[in-house]
Amino acid sequence: MRVLQEEEKIKNKVILHKNDEKILALLCNNVRLPLSKIADVLKLSRQSVEYRIKVMEKHHLLAGSRAVINARKLGYQSYHFFLMLQNGRSEKELVSRCKNSPMVNALINYSGKWNYELSIMASEAGSALKHFLDMIQGLEVIDYVPTALLKTIKGKVLPDLEDKKLPSLKYIRNDPSFTKQFLLEKQEYQVDKKDKAILYLLSQDCQITLSEIGKKIKLTNDAVAYRIKKLVRGNYILGFRPVIDYAAMGKSIETVLIKVHNRTNVVDEKIQQYAHNNSQIVWATTLFGTWDYLIYFLHERQEEIHDFIKELKDQFSEYLISYEVLFAYREYKYSYMTEEMRE
């Protein structure tokens, strides 16, 4: 999940116009929706929708797009490592290594006890640990903690907008958003190398056109569209999402790590229900390791994270052992698919 822009920029908070939130809600639902369809649904002109989107792109509110890839369908799992590094030299080298790594899909810099979160996509834990140890070889690492992601219990971009009732999206002629396929019953599908190439391209930029994909992998537009339909119905593609620079909205992301005692399915369900009902939680997952849950919390004012922690302690007082809050500073890398996963 992309939470921060890669490099800091001096910017003013974007002022959203009355239709911007509706446009953003539709884009968060499926960023490949054609402008004409958004205009039709919102009863606006196509030119008006295009202009508002360009304004949001100019201010870096819309900072790209990514297809959400189901890594497990490809035989991979996400392993996260939280690190504490000794000095700036080690930090700089770690960033360089992660950017060039074919197995690292995310690297986020924090202020807090742990100053980096590194995510590795691997087929099994031993492979992830080996690559991680290679990545930190020769660096001055004070401490690190490994953890494995088990199940995503919430994944949104802008929950407060997405949770509002969206207009019905009826049939779209030659639909580039594949909306219909997301609604149909899932079907088994075995991917080949061409499919993996398509998945990787969409994971880097899901607004890439069918013709651009076709040129890169030597397929016709119809063949590319056919394969994407199969990949959606096969549950390899979970969604097409915009990349939001939350700083442009005057918002920040904090990561909250939670440890409970006597963890059971009942506790998992309670945490899941709480996450779904909280419009400021953009992502939440269960973990295996030192902590039991990881939450990304979106807020505008510092008091909101304070209130969130207080509410968490009140609602889960009988389960909560400890928690840690990490203040997200900069994102160096984030993708739903790595280069290695194309092989």
Residue frames as qw, qx, qy, qz and C-alpha x, y, z in Angstrom:
[[0.000, 0.887, 0.461, 0.000, 0.00, 0.00, 0.00],
 [0.431, 0.370, -0.021, 0.822, 1.46, 3.28, -1.07],
 [0.357, -0.761, -0.478, 0.256, 1.30, 5.76, 1.79],
 [0.214, -0.811, 0.072, 0.540, 3.78, 8.53, 1.05],
 [0.620, 0.774, -0.124, 0.015, 5.32, 10.14, -1.99],
 [0.887, 0.078, -0.161, 0.425, 8.91, 9.10, -2.58],
 [0.444, 0.115, -0.178, 0.871, 10.54, 12.50, -2.13],
 [0.111, -0.692, -0.480, 0.529, 9.37, 15.35, 0.02],
 [0.237, 0.451, 0.341, 0.790, 8.08, 18.43, -1.77],
 [0.028, 0.270, 0.373, -0.887, 7.00, 21.78, -0.45],
 [0.138, -0.371, -0.703, -0.591, 3.32, 22.01, -1.24],
 [0.376, -0.115, 0.276, -0.877, 0.10, 23.57, -0.08],
 [0.371, 0.210, 0.863, -0.272, -2.85, 21.48, 0.99],
 [0.063, -0.188, -0.698, -0.688, -5.13, 20.77, -1.96],
 [0.403, 0.204, 0.389, -0.803, -8.58, 22.31, -1.68],
 [0.177, 0.221, 0.926, 0.250, -11.10, 19.80, -2.99],
 [0.352, -0.006, -0.199, -0.914, -13.99, 21.21, -5.02],
 [0.682, -0.029, 0.366, -0.632, -17.53, 19.90, -4.55],
 [0.913, 0.276, -0.125, -0.272, -17.25, 17.21, -7.24],
 [0.280, 0.618, -0.724, 0.121, -13.66, 16.17, -6.48],
 [0.428, -0.265, 0.776, -0.380, -14.64, 13.84, -3.64],
 [0.840, 0.291, 0.294, -0.351, -17.16, 12.05, -5.88],
 [0.650, 0.642, -0.401, -0.070, -14.55, 11.70, -8.62],
 [0.010, 0.552, -0.791, 0.264, -11.98, 10.40, -6.12],
 [0.674, -0.090, 0.604, -0.415, -14.48, 7.90, -4.71],
 [0.872, 0.433, 0.051, -0.223, -15.07, 6.45, -8.17],
 [0.471, 0.679, -0.553, 0.101, -11.35, 6.36, -8.94],
 [0.285, -0.448, 0.773, -0.347, -10.65, 4.60, -5.63],
 [0.831, 0.125, 0.419, -0.344, -13.24, 2.02, -6.63],
 [0.801, 0.239, 0.428, 0.344, -11.56, 1.53, -10.02],
 [0.158, -0.700, 0.196, 0.668, -8.97, 3.96, -11.36],
 [0.248, -0.027, 0.743, 0.621, -9.31, 2.56, -14.90],
 [0.307, 0.693, 0.612, -0.227, -12.85, 3.88, -15.24],
 [0.384, 0.392, 0.379, 0.746, -13.12, 5.89, -18.47],
 [0.037, -0.142, -0.191, 0.971, -13.62, 9.65, -18.07],
 [0.380, -0.170, -0.462, -0.783, -16.82, 9.46, -20.10],
 [0.558, -0.384, -0.734, -0.050, -18.31, 6.97, -17.63],
 [0.328, -0.314, -0.489, 0.744, -17.35, 9.08, -14.60],
 [0.114, 0.036, -0.109, -0.987, -18.89, 12.12, -16.30],
 [0.475, -0.267, -0.631, -0.552, -22.07, 10.19, -17.13],
 [0.522, -0.390, -0.722, 0.234, -22.46, 8.85, -13.58],
 [0.287, -0.414, -0.370, 0.781, -21.87, 12.23, -11.94],
 [0.258, 0.842, 0.468, 0.077, -23.84, 14.15, -14.60],
 [0.208, -0.783, 0.214, 0.545, -20.83, 16.27, -15.52],
 [0.645, 0.719, -0.214, -0.143, -19.14, 17.00, -18.82],
 [0.938, 0.052, -0.054, 0.339, -16.17, 14.85, -19.80],
 [0.401, 0.629, -0.172, 0.643, -14.05, 17.99, -20.07],
 [0.426, -0.740, 0.186, -0.487, -14.94, 18.99, -16.51],
 [0.938, -0.332, 0.100, 0.017, -13.93, 15.57, -15.12],
 [0.809, 0.321, -0.063, 0.488, -10.70, 15.59, -17.10],
 [0.120, 0.750, -0.186, 0.623, -9.83, 19.09, -15.84],
 [0.632, -0.672, 0.195, -0.334, -10.49, 18.22, -12.18],
 [0.969, -0.128, 0.066, 0.199, -8.31, 15.07, -12.45],
 [0.620, 0.515, -0.107, 0.582, -5.49, 17.06, -14.08],
 [0.199, -0.794, 0.210, -0.534, -5.63, 19.58, -11.23],
 [0.838, -0.493, 0.192, -0.133, -5.35, 16.75, -8.69],
 [0.910, 0.157, 0.025, 0.382, -2.41, 15.28, -10.63],
 [0.328, 0.737, -0.141, 0.574, -0.70, 18.67, -10.85],
 [0.375, -0.719, 0.325, -0.485, -0.85, 19.03, -7.06],
 [0.302, 0.319, -0.883, 0.164, 0.39, 15.43, -6.67],
 [0.651, -0.132, 0.443, -0.602, -2.80, 14.35, -4.92],
 [0.952, 0.246, 0.148, -0.102, -3.13, 11.71, -7.62],
 [0.159, -0.763, 0.595, 0.198, 0.41, 10.36, -7.87],
 [0.188, 0.315, -0.888, -0.278, -0.01, 7.31, -10.09],
 [0.852, -0.062, 0.014, -0.520, -1.86, 4.00, -10.03],
 [0.025, -0.360, 0.931, -0.053, -1.25, 0.35, -9.14],
 [0.775, -0.128, -0.474, -0.397, -3.05, -2.93, -9.67],
 [0.547, -0.474, 0.581, -0.372, -3.48, -4.87, -6.42],
 [0.616, 0.295, -0.709, -0.176, -2.01, -8.31, -7.12],
 [0.875, -0.382, 0.125, -0.270, -2.95, -11.43, -5.16],
 [0.101, 0.668, -0.736, 0.038, 0.58, -12.62, -4.33],
 [0.586, -0.183, 0.749, -0.250, -0.66, -15.88, -2.80],
 [0.835, 0.454, 0.205, -0.235, -2.15, -16.94, -6.13],
 [0.560, 0.718, -0.408, 0.061, 1.37, -16.69, -7.54],
 [0.894, -0.112, -0.355, 0.250, 2.79, -18.72, -4.67],
 [0.369, 0.351, -0.339, 0.791, 4.26, -15.79, -2.74],
 [0.464, -0.755, -0.450, 0.112, 3.80, -14.27, 0.70],
 [0.133, 0.817, -0.149, 0.541, 4.79, -10.92, 2.19],
 [0.732, -0.371, -0.360, 0.443, 7.35, -10.88, 5.01],
 [0.007, 0.919, -0.020, 0.394, 7.91, -7.59, 6.84],
 [0.709, -0.139, -0.341, 0.602, 11.05, -6.70, 8.77],
 [0.174, -0.966, -0.072, -0.174, 11.20, -3.74, 11.15],
 [0.757, 0.151, -0.217, 0.598, 14.75, -2.42, 11.60],
 [0.296, -0.944, 0.023, 0.146, 16.66, -0.06, 13.83],
 [0.752, 0.443, -0.074, 0.482, 19.82, 1.21, 12.11],
 [0.609, -0.462, -0.183, 0.618, 22.82, 2.83, 13.78],
 [0.190, -0.549, 0.130, 0.804, 23.67, 5.66, 11.38],
 [0.481, 0.695, 0.008, -0.534, 22.97, 7.55, 8.17],
 [0.135, 0.500, -0.770, -0.374, 25.54, 5.63, 6.14],
 [0.200, 0.081, 0.975, -0.044, 23.77, 2.34, 6.84],
 [0.427, 0.585, 0.488, -0.487, 20.39, 3.93, 6.07],
 [0.353, 0.683, -0.319, -0.554, 21.59, 5.26, 2.72],
 [0.066, 0.316, -0.913, -0.248, 23.05, 1.88, 1.74],
 [0.322, 0.265, 0.872, -0.254, 19.87, 0.05, 2.79],
 [0.464, 0.658, 0.203, -0.558, 17.72, 2.35, 0.63],
 [0.286, 0.594, -0.597, -0.457, 20.00, 1.76, -2.36],
 [0.068, -0.135, 0.987, 0.059, 19.96, -2.02, -1.92],
 [0.385, 0.403, 0.734, -0.388, 16.18, -2.17, -1.51],
 [0.442, 0.660, -0.052, -0.604, 15.52, -0.05, -4.58],
 [0.346, 0.518, -0.700, -0.349, 17.61, -2.45, -6.66],
 [0.307, -0.115, 0.925, -0.193, 16.31, -5.65, -5.07],
 [0.402, -0.040, -0.676, -0.616, 14.09, -7.91, -7.22],
 [0.411, -0.333, -0.844, 0.087, 12.44, -9.29, -4.06],
 [0.109, -0.352, -0.467, 0.804, 11.76, -6.13, -2.02],
 [0.062, 0.621, 0.632, 0.459, 8.34, -4.63, -2.75],
 [0.235, -0.901, -0.209, -0.298, 8.24, -1.95, -0.05],
 [0.566, -0.070, -0.366, 0.735, 10.52, 0.24, 2.04],
 [0.206, -0.865, -0.259, -0.378, 9.13, 2.88, 4.40],
 [0.383, 0.237, -0.447, 0.773, 11.13, 5.22, 6.65],
 [0.478, -0.740, -0.451, -0.140, 9.73, 5.98, 10.12],
 [0.025, 0.523, -0.497, 0.691, 10.50, 8.09, 13.12],
 [0.832, -0.398, 0.036, -0.385, 10.07, 5.96, 16.21],
 [0.702, -0.461, 0.542, 0.034, 11.72, 2.92, 17.77],
 [0.695, 0.150, 0.598, 0.370, 11.98, 1.22, 14.37],
 [0.073, 0.656, -0.147, -0.737, 13.18, 3.50, 11.60],
 [0.328, 0.305, -0.644, -0.621, 12.49, 1.24, 8.60],
 [0.764, 0.152, 0.543, -0.313, 9.85, -1.22, 7.49],
 [0.161, 0.438, -0.743, -0.480, 11.08, -3.51, 4.72],
 [0.824, 0.170, 0.369, -0.394, 8.79, -5.94, 2.89],
 [0.001, -0.387, 0.846, 0.367, 10.06, -8.95, 0.97],
 [0.853, 0.193, -0.016, -0.485, 7.94, -11.14, -1.31],
 [0.031, 0.427, -0.902, -0.049, 9.06, -14.75, -1.10],
 [0.695, -0.057, -0.600, -0.392, 7.72, -18.25, -1.66],
 [0.784, -0.423, -0.442, 0.104, 8.67, -19.32, 1.87],
 [0.424, -0.905, 0.027, 0.013, 10.03, -17.86, 5.10],
 [0.773, -0.326, 0.266, 0.475, 13.55, -19.25, 4.72],
 [0.529, 0.455, 0.336, 0.632, 13.99, -17.55, 1.37],
 [0.086, -0.923, -0.172, -0.334, 12.73, -14.22, 2.78],
 [0.620, -0.756, 0.116, 0.175, 15.09, -14.39, 5.77],
 [0.756, -0.037, 0.303, 0.580, 18.09, -15.28, 3.58],
 [0.350, 0.651, 0.275, 0.615, 17.43, -12.31, 1.30],
 [0.313, -0.928, -0.092, -0.179, 16.92, -10.01, 4.26],
 [0.726, -0.560, 0.185, 0.355, 20.23, -11.06, 5.84],
 [0.632, 0.248, 0.324, 0.659, 21.94, -10.45, 2.49],
 [0.096, 0.844, 0.266, 0.455, 20.34, -6.99, 2.37],
 [0.405, -0.902, 0.072, -0.132, 21.71, -5.97, 5.78],
 [0.891, -0.055, -0.027, 0.449, 25.14, -7.61, 5.39],
 [0.526, 0.173, -0.049, 0.831, 27.80, -5.11, 6.51],
 [0.176, -0.685, -0.157, -0.689, 25.26, -2.55, 7.79],
 [0.102, 0.124, -0.678, 0.717, 25.19, -1.36, 11.39],
 [0.559, -0.429, -0.494, -0.509, 21.86, -2.84, 12.50],
 [0.234, -0.384, 0.595, -0.666, 21.03, -2.36, 16.17],
 [0.407, 0.123, 0.838, -0.341, 18.02, -4.66, 16.11],
 [0.412, 0.072, -0.518, -0.746, 15.35, -6.07, 13.82],
 [0.510, 0.103, 0.734, -0.437, 12.10, -7.99, 14.13],
 [0.152, 0.020, -0.788, -0.597, 10.66, -10.27, 11.40],
 [0.490, 0.265, 0.595, -0.580, 6.94, -10.84, 10.92],
 [0.097, 0.127, 0.842, 0.515, 4.77, -12.57, 8.32],
 [0.457, 0.088, 0.008, -0.885, 1.53, -11.17, 6.95],
 [0.281, 0.135, 0.944, -0.110, -1.27, -13.69, 7.35],
 [0.158, 0.612, 0.742, 0.224, -4.52, -12.11, 6.20],
 [0.019, 0.141, 0.061, 0.988, -5.50, -8.62, 5.05],
 [0.014, -0.531, -0.797, 0.287, -8.61, -7.64, 6.99],
 [0.217, 0.893, 0.288, -0.271, -9.03, -4.20, 5.41],
 [0.489, -0.098, 0.377, 0.780, -7.55, -2.48, 2.40],
 [0.245, 0.882, 0.402, -0.014, -8.81, 0.92, 1.27],
 [0.481, 0.351, 0.054, 0.802, -7.33, 4.09, -0.21],
 [0.135, -0.220, 0.190, -0.947, -9.66, 6.75, 1.19],
 [0.110, -0.300, -0.935, 0.150, -12.13, 4.86, 3.42],
 [0.147, 0.482, 0.444, -0.741, -14.27, 7.89, 4.30],
 [0.395, 0.408, -0.314, -0.761, -14.99, 8.40, 0.57],
 [0.303, 0.124, -0.895, -0.302, -15.13, 4.75, -0.46],
 [0.013, 0.241, 0.899, -0.366, -17.59, 3.85, 2.30],
 [0.392, 0.386, 0.171, -0.817, -20.15, 6.28, 0.92],
 [0.684, 0.393, 0.610, -0.070, -22.73, 4.81, -1.45],
 [0.153, -0.320, 0.539, 0.764, -21.40, 4.99, -4.99],
 [0.629, 0.408, -0.066, -0.658, -23.59, 5.50, -8.07],
 [0.857, 0.113, 0.503, -0.016, -24.43, 2.30, -9.92],
 [0.007, 0.555, -0.618, -0.557, -22.00, 1.51, -12.74],
 [0.835, 0.355, 0.311, -0.285, -23.97, -0.04, -15.55],
 [0.850, 0.233, 0.341, 0.327, -22.64, -1.64, -18.72],
 [0.057, -0.812, 0.306, 0.493, -19.59, 0.08, -20.21],
 [0.838, 0.544, 0.019, -0.032, -18.93, -0.54, -23.89],
 [0.722, 0.451, -0.323, 0.414, -15.41, -1.93, -24.53],
 [0.543, -0.830, -0.005, -0.123, -14.81, -1.50, -20.81],
 [0.511, 0.557, -0.506, 0.415, -11.13, -0.73, -20.03],
 [0.319, -0.543, 0.510, -0.586, -11.88, -0.96, -16.29],
 [0.450, 0.015, -0.892, -0.044, -13.10, -4.58, -16.40],
 [0.403, -0.234, 0.395, -0.792, -15.81, -3.65, -13.89],
 [0.857, -0.017, -0.193, -0.477, -18.07, -6.51, -14.97],
 [0.721, 0.212, -0.641, 0.155, -15.34, -9.12, -14.42],
 [0.050, 0.283, -0.662, 0.693, -14.85, -8.04, -10.79],
 [0.597, -0.096, 0.275, -0.747, -18.56, -8.72, -10.16],
 [0.824, 0.139, -0.438, -0.333, -18.72, -12.14, -11.82],
 [0.909, -0.377, 0.171, -0.054, -18.17, -15.44, -10.04],
 [0.157, -0.723, 0.645, 0.190, -14.50, -16.38, -9.74],
 [0.946, 0.302, -0.072, -0.095, -13.06, -18.99, -12.09],
 [0.743, -0.420, 0.378, 0.359, -9.88, -21.06, -11.87],
 [0.582, 0.804, -0.109, 0.047, -7.19, -19.94, -14.26],
 [0.821, -0.284, 0.169, 0.466, -3.58, -21.02, -14.68],
 [0.133, 0.942, -0.153, -0.266, -1.20, -18.21, -15.54],
 [0.859, 0.240, 0.096, 0.442, 1.69, -18.38, -17.98],
 [0.523, -0.206, 0.005, 0.827, 4.70, -16.10, -18.50],
 [0.059, 0.439, 0.365, 0.819, 2.69, -13.64, -20.63],
 [0.455, -0.742, -0.443, -0.215, 0.09, -13.34, -17.87],
 [0.638, -0.533, -0.201, 0.517, 2.79, -12.64, -15.29],
 [0.370, 0.094, 0.183, 0.906, 4.25, -9.95, -17.57],
 [0.187, -0.626, -0.420, -0.629, 0.81, -8.31, -17.77],
 [0.603, -0.695, -0.379, 0.097, 0.40, -8.50, -13.99],
 [0.592, -0.304, -0.078, 0.742, 3.78, -6.88, -13.43],
 [0.176, 0.308, 0.281, 0.891, 3.09, -4.02, -15.85],
 [0.374, -0.685, -0.421, -0.462, -0.29, -3.34, -14.22],
 [0.666, -0.572, -0.341, 0.336, 1.27, -3.50, -10.74],
 [0.460, -0.162, 0.019, 0.873, 3.59, -0.63, -11.72],
 [0.200, 0.224, -0.082, -0.950, 0.99, 1.45, -13.60],
 [0.331, 0.337, 0.878, -0.075, -2.52, 0.09, -13.91],
 [0.391, 0.753, 0.200, -0.490, -3.62, 2.93, -16.21],
 [0.156, -0.362, 0.721, 0.570, -1.34, 1.65, -18.93],
 [0.681, 0.345, -0.095, -0.639, -3.34, 1.12, -22.14],
 [0.910, 0.080, 0.403, -0.052, -4.00, -2.27, -23.70],
 [0.703, 0.691, -0.094, 0.141, -2.02, -1.24, -26.79],
 [0.013, -0.806, 0.543, -0.234, 1.00, -0.26, -24.65],
 [0.707, -0.320, 0.611, -0.156, 0.89, -3.64, -22.89],
 [0.889, 0.390, 0.237, -0.036, 0.50, -5.38, -26.25],
 [0.475, 0.807, -0.318, 0.147, 3.56, -3.67, -27.71],
 [0.246, -0.697, 0.633, -0.232, 5.69, -4.62, -24.69],
 [0.569, -0.200, 0.788, -0.128, 4.76, -8.31, -24.68],
 [0.157, 0.225, -0.752, -0.599, 3.88, -8.74, -28.39],
 [0.166, 0.410, 0.891, -0.105, 0.14, -9.45, -28.14],
 [0.053, -0.488, -0.471, -0.733, -2.88, -7.87, -29.81],
 [0.280, -0.277, 0.271, -0.878, -5.19, -5.55, -27.84],
 [0.808, -0.184, -0.236, -0.507, -7.91, -8.22, -27.87],
 [0.782, 0.024, -0.581, 0.223, -5.51, -10.85, -26.56],
 [0.191, 0.214, -0.521, 0.804, -4.39, -8.55, -23.73],
 [0.513, -0.246, 0.091, -0.817, -8.01, -7.72, -22.81],
 [0.858, -0.103, -0.435, -0.253, -8.92, -11.43, -22.83],
 [0.629, 0.073, -0.619, 0.464, -6.05, -12.27, -20.50],
 [0.052, -0.239, 0.405, -0.881, -6.85, -9.42, -18.08],
 [0.710, -0.238, -0.136, -0.649, -10.47, -10.61, -17.90],
 [0.858, -0.061, -0.509, 0.040, -9.20, -14.08, -17.00],
 [0.425, 0.182, -0.546, 0.699, -6.77, -12.65, -14.43],
 [0.341, -0.292, 0.221, -0.866, -9.56, -10.67, -12.74],
 [0.844, -0.180, -0.179, -0.473, -11.96, -13.61, -12.65],
 [0.814, 0.070, -0.526, 0.236, -9.13, -15.89, -11.54],
 [0.563, -0.819, -0.109, 0.024, -8.61, -13.59, -8.51],
 [0.724, 0.039, -0.028, 0.688, -5.06, -12.65, -9.49],
 [0.104, 0.329, 0.020, 0.938, -6.04, -8.98, -9.82],
 [0.202, -0.511, -0.735, 0.398, -7.91, -7.69, -6.77],
 [0.068, 0.905, 0.343, -0.243, -8.41, -4.09, -7.92],
 [0.496, 0.457, 0.121, 0.729, -7.12, -1.07, -9.82],
 [0.378, -0.807, -0.339, 0.302, -6.29, 1.70, -7.37],
 [0.270, 0.875, -0.103, 0.389, -4.95, 5.25, -7.53],
 [0.621, -0.104, -0.380, 0.678, -1.80, 6.21, -5.63],
 [0.195, -0.920, -0.236, -0.245, -2.76, 9.01, -3.26],
 [0.419, 0.263, -0.393, 0.775, -0.21, 11.42, -1.82],
 [0.406, -0.700, -0.578, 0.100, -1.87, 11.94, 1.54],
 [0.392, -0.361, -0.141, 0.834, 0.42, 14.86, 2.34],
 [0.023, 0.214, 0.400, 0.891, -1.29, 16.81, -0.46],
 [0.433, -0.609, -0.541, -0.387, -4.51, 16.46, 1.55],
 [0.204, -0.644, 0.383, -0.630, -2.80, 17.58, 4.74],
 [0.911, -0.315, 0.043, -0.264, -2.94, 14.03, 6.10],
 [0.044, 0.597, -0.794, 0.106, -0.37, 11.61, 7.53],
 [0.886, -0.064, -0.425, -0.172, -0.09, 7.85, 7.94],
 [0.288, -0.584, 0.682, -0.333, 0.98, 6.20, 11.19],
 [0.674, 0.071, -0.727, -0.111, 1.69, 2.52, 11.58],
 [0.571, -0.480, 0.410, -0.525, 0.36, 0.85, 14.72],
 [0.514, 0.173, -0.840, 0.022, 1.70, -2.56, 15.80],
 [0.656, -0.415, 0.174, -0.606, -0.47, -4.43, 18.29],
 [0.333, 0.157, -0.916, 0.158, 0.22, -7.39, 20.60],
 [0.697, -0.372, 0.004, -0.613, -2.59, -9.21, 22.43],
 [0.162, -0.277, 0.917, -0.236, -2.69, -12.13, 24.86],
 [0.455, 0.238, 0.831, -0.214, -4.73, -15.30, 24.34],
 [0.324, 0.362, -0.377, -0.788, -5.26, -14.50, 20.68],
 [0.463, 0.249, 0.848, -0.072, -8.17, -16.46, 19.23],
 [0.157, 0.385, 0.670, 0.615, -10.42, -16.34, 16.16],
 [0.160, -0.830, -0.529, 0.074, -12.87, -14.34, 18.28],
 [0.316, -0.700, 0.042, 0.639, -10.24, -11.64, 18.95],
 [0.297, -0.034, 0.585, 0.754, -9.31, -11.59, 15.25],
 [0.042, 0.616, 0.700, 0.359, -12.97, -11.09, 14.32],
 [0.234, -0.859, -0.339, 0.305, -13.34, -8.25, 16.84],
 [0.329, -0.501, 0.280, 0.750, -10.26, -6.49, 15.50],
 [0.222, 0.212, 0.700, 0.644, -11.52, -6.99, 11.95],
 [0.047, -0.776, -0.618, -0.117, -14.94, -5.54, 12.78],
 [0.295, -0.794, -0.114, 0.519, -13.32, -2.59, 14.52],
 [0.332, -0.263, 0.465, 0.777, -11.08, -1.92, 11.51],
 [0.140, 0.438, 0.723, 0.516, -14.00, -2.06, 9.08],
 [0.153, -0.847, -0.509, 0.017, -16.01, 0.39, 11.18],
 [0.351, -0.716, 0.033, 0.602, -13.17, 2.90, 11.55],
 [0.573, 0.793, 0.194, 0.071, -13.05, 5.23, 8.53],
 [0.001, 0.917, -0.395, -0.051, -9.47, 6.32, 9.31],
 [0.626, -0.319, 0.690, 0.174, -7.95, 2.85, 9.04],
 [0.534, 0.600, -0.361, -0.474, -6.76, 2.38, 5.47],
 [0.701, 0.281, -0.653, -0.054, -5.09, -0.99, 5.90],
 [0.576, -0.491, 0.535, -0.375, -5.07, -3.70, 8.55],
 [0.738, 0.259, -0.611, -0.123, -3.66, -7.21, 8.59],
 [0.859, -0.483, 0.151, -0.077, -3.13, -10.10, 10.96],
 [0.271, 0.736, -0.613, 0.099, 0.48, -11.10, 11.65],
 [0.954, -0.219, -0.163, 0.121, 2.55, -14.06, 12.71],
 [0.556, 0.388, -0.328, 0.658, 5.49, -13.07, 14.88],
 [0.250, -0.051, -0.504, 0.825, 6.23, -10.60, 17.66],
 [0.333, 0.174, 0.201, -0.905, 3.03, -8.64, 16.98],
 [0.381, 0.329, 0.859, -0.095, -0.44, -9.86, 16.11],
 [0.359, 0.801, 0.477, 0.043, -1.84, -6.98, 14.06],
 [0.348, -0.145, 0.193, 0.906, -0.56, -4.18, 11.87],
 [0.189, 0.824, 0.526, -0.096, -2.69, -1.10, 11.17],
 [0.311, 0.161, 0.181, 0.919, -2.13, 1.93, 8.93],
 [0.069, -0.753, -0.558, 0.342, -4.01, 4.89, 10.42],
 [0.293, 0.459, 0.296, 0.785, -4.77, 8.02, 8.37],
 [0.259, -0.773, -0.456, 0.357, -5.19, 11.31, 10.20],
 [0.282, 0.787, 0.123, 0.535, -5.05, 15.07, 9.77],
 [0.242, -0.802, 0.272, -0.473, -4.45, 16.23, 13.35],
 [0.287, 0.347, -0.820, 0.354, -2.12, 14.75, 15.95],
 [0.476, -0.161, 0.532, -0.681, -4.97, 14.51, 18.46],
 [0.841, 0.152, -0.195, -0.482, -6.66, 11.95, 16.20],
 [0.649, 0.251, -0.705, 0.139, -3.91, 9.36, 16.66],
 [0.054, -0.224, 0.691, -0.685, -4.06, 10.02, 20.41],
 [0.669, 0.007, 0.222, -0.709, -7.85, 9.46, 20.40],
 [0.802, 0.235, -0.479, -0.268, -7.42, 6.33, 18.28],
 [0.409, 0.244, -0.800, 0.365, -4.97, 4.76, 20.75],
 [0.299, -0.123, 0.558, -0.764, -7.21, 5.68, 23.67],
 [0.788, 0.103, -0.032, -0.606, -10.21, 4.08, 21.96],
 [0.697, 0.282, -0.659, -0.037, -8.16, 1.00, 21.13],
 [0.169, 0.206, -0.795, 0.544, -7.13, 0.59, 24.77],
 [0.498, -0.029, 0.382, -0.778, -10.71, 1.12, 25.98],
 [0.821, 0.185, -0.171, -0.512, -12.31, -1.34, 23.54],
 [0.859, 0.202, -0.467, 0.054, -9.65, -4.06, 23.82],
 [0.262, -0.716, 0.495, -0.417, -8.50, -3.62, 27.42],
 [0.865, -0.265, 0.377, -0.199, -9.02, -7.31, 28.21],
 [0.926, 0.295, 0.131, 0.195, -6.79, -8.40, 25.29],
 [0.397, 0.851, -0.198, 0.282, -4.21, -5.67, 24.72],
 [0.817, -0.335, -0.095, 0.460, -0.66, -6.33, 25.96],
 [0.332, -0.547, 0.171, 0.750, 1.29, -3.65, 24.14],
 [0.551, 0.765, 0.313, 0.119, 1.40, -1.45, 21.05],
 [0.449, -0.352, 0.217, 0.792, 3.89, 0.67, 19.14],
 [0.397, 0.866, 0.259, -0.157, 3.23, 3.73, 16.98],
 [0.563, -0.125, 0.372, 0.728, 5.58, 4.52, 14.10],
 [0.244, 0.809, 0.133, -0.518, 5.32, 7.89, 12.37],
 [0.738, 0.384, 0.415, 0.369, 5.66, 7.45, 8.62],
 [0.188, -0.719, 0.162, 0.649, 8.18, 9.88, 7.15],
 [0.331, 0.594, -0.476, -0.557, 9.05, 8.78, 3.62],
 [0.893, 0.168, 0.408, -0.091, 8.26, 5.95, 1.23],
 [0.112, -0.591, 0.634, 0.487, 11.11, 4.79, -0.95],
 [0.232, 0.114, -0.862, -0.437, 9.44, 1.84, -2.66],
 [0.518, 0.147, 0.649, -0.537, 5.99, 0.31, -2.80],
 [0.479, 0.218, -0.609, -0.593, 4.48, -2.20, -5.21],
 [0.830, -0.103, 0.320, -0.445, 2.16, -5.20, -5.12],
 [0.966, 0.217, 0.104, 0.096, 4.47, -7.33, -7.27],
 [0.368, -0.716, 0.458, 0.377, 8.24, -7.72, -7.51],
 [0.419, 0.607, -0.564, -0.372, 10.46, -8.42, -10.51],
 [0.104, -0.257, 0.960, -0.044, 11.17, -11.93, -9.23],
 [0.533, 0.278, 0.669, -0.437, 7.48, -12.78, -9.30],
 [0.576, 0.582, -0.216, -0.532, 7.46, -12.41, -13.09],
 [0.134, 0.447, -0.867, -0.177, 9.63, -15.50, -13.50]]
